[in-house]
Amino acid sequence: MESTQLLLTIILSISSLLLIVIGIQCILLLKELRKTVQHVSHIIEYFDSVGADLGPSLSEMGGFIQGIKTVFDIVVSTKHEKS
């Protein structure tokens, strides 16, 4: 074998090994990214369910506050009538 062929064979082998290592690292990175996206998805689903549970409660609270305001208006109007 000539020295040029030997050098090219060594460079090609090293390049192939390097590309294999980079490919494995990319696969591991994509797996980690998948886990992260699934975790974020679970967090979003949790907040969505919490928000759905709060919706009716906030509506009822708004009705309660409106009732208190109505009672307050009635009390104020009766005080004005007595005056």
C-alpha positions as a LaTeX table, in Angstrom:
\begin{tabular}{lrrr}
\hline
Residue & $x$ (\AA) & $y$ (\AA) & $z$ (\AA) \\
\hline
Met1 & 0.00 & 0.00 & 0.00 \\
Glu2 & 1.22 & 3.40 & $-0.79$ \\
Ser3 & 1.47 & 6.03 & 1.89 \\
Thr4 & $-1.30$ & 8.12 & 0.25 \\
Gln5 & $-3.72$ & 5.18 & 0.29 \\
Leu6 & $-2.84$ & 4.40 & 3.89 \\
Leu7 & $-3.34$ & 8.02 & 4.92 \\
Leu8 & $-6.69$ & 8.21 & 3.12 \\
Thr9 & $-7.81$ & 4.92 & 4.72 \\
Ile10 & $-6.90$ & 6.18 & 8.20 \\
Ile11 & $-8.62$ & 9.55 & 7.65 \\
Leu12 & $-11.73$ & 7.85 & 6.26 \\
Ser13 & $-11.85$ & 5.45 & 9.21 \\
Ile14 & $-11.50$ & 8.25 & 11.74 \\
Ser15 & $-14.14$ & 10.32 & 9.94 \\
Ser16 & $-16.53$ & 7.36 & 9.91 \\
Leu17 & $-16.05$ & 6.74 & 13.63 \\
Leu18 & $-16.55$ & 10.43 & 14.35 \\
Leu19 & $-19.79$ & 10.49 & 12.35 \\
Ile20 & $-21.03$ & 7.39 & 14.19 \\
Val21 & $-20.34$ & 9.05 & 17.56 \\
Ile22 & $-22.09$ & 12.24 & 16.44 \\
Gly23 & $-25.08$ & 10.19 & 15.24 \\
Ile24 & $-25.36$ & 8.41 & 18.59 \\
Gln25 & $-25.19$ & 11.75 & 20.41 \\
Cys26 & $-27.96$ & 13.14 & 18.18 \\
Ile27 & $-30.16$ & 10.13 & 18.98 \\
Leu28 & $-29.58$ & 10.60 & 22.72 \\
Leu29 & $-30.31$ & 14.32 & 22.41 \\
Leu30 & $-33.58$ & 13.63 & 20.59 \\
Lys31 & $-34.63$ & 11.13 & 23.28 \\
Glu32 & $-33.96$ & 13.74 & 25.98 \\
Leu33 & $-35.88$ & 16.34 & 24.00 \\
Arg34 & $-38.82$ & 13.93 & 23.71 \\
Lys35 & $-38.86$ & 13.42 & 27.49 \\
Thr36 & $-38.79$ & 17.19 & 28.04 \\
Val37 & $-41.66$ & 17.79 & 25.61 \\
Gln38 & $-43.73$ & 15.06 & 27.30 \\
His39 & $-43.05$ & 16.63 & 30.71 \\
Val40 & $-44.10$ & 20.06 & 29.47 \\
Ser41 & $-47.21$ & 18.49 & 27.94 \\
His42 & $-48.16$ & 16.96 & 31.31 \\
Ile43 & $-47.67$ & 20.33 & 33.02 \\
Ile44 & $-49.87$ & 22.07 & 30.44 \\
Glu45 & $-52.58$ & 19.42 & 30.83 \\
Tyr46 & $-52.48$ & 19.91 & 34.62 \\
Phe47 & $-52.87$ & 23.68 & 34.35 \\
Asp48 & $-55.64$ & 23.21 & 31.80 \\
Ser49 & $-57.57$ & 20.96 & 34.19 \\
Val50 & $-57.01$ & 23.41 & 37.06 \\
Gly51 & $-58.26$ & 26.26 & 34.87 \\
Ala52 & $-61.33$ & 24.26 & 33.86 \\
Asp53 & $-62.05$ & 23.56 & 37.53 \\
Leu54 & $-61.71$ & 27.24 & 38.44 \\
Gly55 & $-64.05$ & 28.48 & 35.71 \\
Pro56 & $-67.36$ & 27.58 & 37.39 \\
Ser57 & $-66.04$ & 28.62 & 40.80 \\
Leu58 & $-65.09$ & 32.07 & 39.54 \\
Ser59 & $-68.50$ & 32.40 & 37.90 \\
Glu60 & $-70.22$ & 31.53 & 41.17 \\
Met61 & $-67.99$ & 33.97 & 43.04 \\
Gly62 & $-68.96$ & 36.70 & 40.56 \\
Gly63 & $-72.64$ & 35.95 & 41.20 \\
Phe64 & $-72.04$ & 36.09 & 44.95 \\
Ile65 & $-70.33$ & 39.47 & 44.67 \\
Gln66 & $-73.17$ & 40.75 & 42.47 \\
Gly67 & $-75.64$ & 39.63 & 45.16 \\
Ile68 & $-73.72$ & 41.48 & 47.87 \\
Lys69 & $-73.68$ & 44.59 & 45.68 \\
Thr70 & $-77.46$ & 44.34 & 45.19 \\
Val71 & $-78.00$ & 44.02 & 48.95 \\
Phe72 & $-75.73$ & 47.01 & 49.53 \\
Asp73 & $-77.68$ & 49.05 & 46.94 \\
Ile74 & $-80.94$ & 48.14 & 48.67 \\
Val75 & $-79.58$ & 49.19 & 52.06 \\
Val76 & $-78.32$ & 52.48 & 50.65 \\
Ser77 & $-81.65$ & 53.21 & 48.92 \\
Thr78 & $-83.64$ & 52.49 & 52.12 \\
Lys79 & $-81.38$ & 54.88 & 54.06 \\
His80 & $-82.04$ & 57.60 & 51.47 \\
Glu81 & $-85.79$ & 57.02 & 51.72 \\
Lys82 & $-85.73$ & 57.40 & 55.52 \\
Ser83 & $-83.80$ & 60.63 & 55.28 \\
\hline
\end{tabular}
